[in-house]
Amino acid sequence: MTRTIAIVIPVRDDWVSFAVFVAEISNLFSGSEFAFRVYAVDDGSTVAFDADAVILPEASCILSIEVIGLAANLGHQRAIAVGLCAIAESAEIDAVLVMDSDGQDRPVDIALLLATSFRQPRHVVLAKRAFAGWPTCRSCGTT
């Protein structure tokens, strides 16, 4: 049974990282039980998305890439909210992931997130990013 997963990714100008991120998902999950619909929320980019920059094999697990264009930069969180609203009515999606393509999130973590989600189907699953702490102000020593 193939499970269709939506991935909402806010993007502002960094289409190179986005292309690498999507290609890595394809490399990791093609031939698996997962198929992905990728929704890039273009948060007011000044650089246009070039679909030819995303290189995928013929038998890729990436079913589609849709760019949702915003007329202006609304910020990361609002861009995510717009993306979630855009896919909210889709009946063909088994799970939704919200990820960044700029290196903060790793495609290799998708399997663990999905496994946890399917074990707890009525829960929201969050990944905790490692954080070394707030930088200390050199002038006053506060964080």
C-alpha positions as CSV (number, residue, x, y, z in Angstrom):
1,M,0.0,0.0,0.0
2,T,1.4,3.3,-1.0
3,R,1.1,6.2,1.4
4,T,0.9,9.7,-0.1
5,I,2.7,12.3,2.0
6,A,2.4,16.1,1.5
7,I,5.4,18.2,2.3
8,V,5.0,21.9,2.8
9,I,8.2,23.8,2.4
10,P,8.5,27.6,2.7
11,V,11.1,29.0,0.3
12,R,12.4,32.5,-0.3
13,D,14.9,32.7,-3.1
14,D,16.9,29.5,-2.1
15,W,15.7,27.3,-5.0
16,V,19.1,25.6,-5.2
17,S,18.7,24.2,-1.7
18,F,15.1,23.3,-2.4
19,A,16.1,21.3,-5.5
20,V,18.8,19.4,-3.6
21,F,16.4,18.7,-0.7
22,V,13.7,17.3,-3.1
23,A,16.3,15.2,-4.9
24,E,17.6,13.8,-1.6
25,I,14.0,12.8,-0.7
26,S,13.7,11.0,-4.0
27,N,17.0,9.2,-3.5
28,L,16.1,8.1,0.0
29,F,12.5,7.0,-0.6
30,S,12.0,5.9,-4.2
31,G,10.9,2.3,-4.2
32,S,9.5,2.6,-0.7
33,E,5.9,2.6,0.5
34,F,5.9,6.5,0.4
35,A,5.0,8.8,-2.4
36,F,5.4,12.6,-2.0
37,R,3.5,15.7,-3.1
38,V,5.8,18.6,-2.5
39,Y,4.3,22.1,-2.0
40,A,6.8,24.9,-2.1
41,V,5.4,28.1,-0.7
42,D,7.3,30.9,-2.5
43,D,7.4,33.6,0.2
44,G,8.0,36.6,-2.1
45,S,11.1,35.3,-3.9
46,T,12.9,37.7,-6.2
47,V,14.5,34.6,-8.0
48,A,12.0,32.5,-10.0
49,F,11.7,28.8,-9.5
50,D,13.3,26.7,-12.3
51,A,11.6,23.3,-12.5
52,D,14.5,22.0,-14.6
53,A,16.8,22.5,-11.6
54,V,15.1,19.6,-9.8
55,I,16.6,16.5,-11.3
56,L,14.6,13.3,-10.5
57,P,14.9,9.8,-11.8
58,E,12.0,8.4,-13.9
59,A,10.7,6.2,-11.1
60,S,10.9,8.8,-8.4
61,C,8.7,8.8,-5.3
62,I,8.0,12.5,-6.0
63,L,4.6,12.6,-7.5
64,S,4.4,16.3,-8.0
65,I,6.0,19.6,-7.1
66,E,3.6,22.6,-6.8
67,V,4.8,26.1,-6.2
68,I,2.3,28.3,-4.3
69,G,3.3,31.8,-5.0
70,L,2.8,34.6,-2.5
71,A,2.7,38.2,-3.9
72,A,4.9,39.4,-1.0
73,N,7.1,38.1,1.8
74,L,4.7,37.1,4.6
75,G,7.3,35.5,6.8
76,H,8.1,31.8,7.4
77,Q,5.2,31.0,9.7
78,R,2.5,32.6,7.5
79,A,3.9,30.9,4.4
80,I,3.5,27.6,6.2
81,A,0.0,28.4,7.2
82,V,-0.9,29.3,3.5
83,G,0.6,26.0,2.4
84,L,-1.4,24.0,4.9
85,C,-4.6,25.8,3.9
86,A,-3.9,25.0,0.2
87,I,-3.7,21.3,0.9
88,A,-6.3,21.0,3.7
89,E,-9.1,19.7,1.4
90,S,-7.0,17.1,-0.3
91,A,-8.4,13.6,0.3
92,E,-5.5,11.8,-1.2
93,I,-3.0,12.7,1.5
94,D,-2.2,10.3,4.3
95,A,0.1,12.6,6.3
96,V,1.6,16.1,6.1
97,L,5.1,17.2,6.9
98,V,6.3,20.8,7.3
99,M,10.0,21.1,6.6
100,D,12.7,23.6,5.7
101,S,14.9,22.9,2.7
102,D,17.7,25.2,3.9
103,G,19.5,22.5,6.0
104,Q,17.6,22.9,9.2
105,D,15.6,19.7,8.5
106,R,17.0,16.5,7.0
107,P,15.2,14.2,4.6
108,V,16.7,11.2,6.4
109,D,14.5,12.1,9.4
110,I,11.3,11.7,7.4
111,A,11.1,8.0,8.0
112,L,11.2,8.4,11.8
113,L,8.6,11.2,11.7
114,L,6.3,9.2,9.6
115,A,6.7,6.0,11.7
116,T,5.9,7.9,14.8
117,S,2.9,9.6,13.2
118,F,1.4,6.4,12.0
119,R,1.8,4.9,15.4
120,Q,0.0,7.9,16.9
121,P,-2.5,8.8,14.1
122,R,-4.4,11.5,16.1
123,H,-1.4,13.3,17.3
124,V,0.9,16.0,15.9
125,V,4.5,14.8,15.8
126,L,7.3,17.3,16.3
127,A,11.0,17.0,15.8
128,K,13.2,18.8,18.4
129,R,16.1,20.5,16.8
130,A,19.4,20.5,18.6
131,F,20.1,24.0,19.9
132,A,23.4,25.0,21.6
133,G,21.8,28.0,23.3
134,W,21.3,31.7,22.6
135,P,24.5,33.6,21.9
136,T,25.8,35.7,24.7
137,C,26.1,39.4,24.3
138,R,29.8,40.4,24.4
139,S,29.0,43.8,25.9
140,C,26.8,42.8,28.8
141,G,27.0,39.0,29.1
142,T,23.2,38.5,28.7
143,T,21.6,35.9,26.4
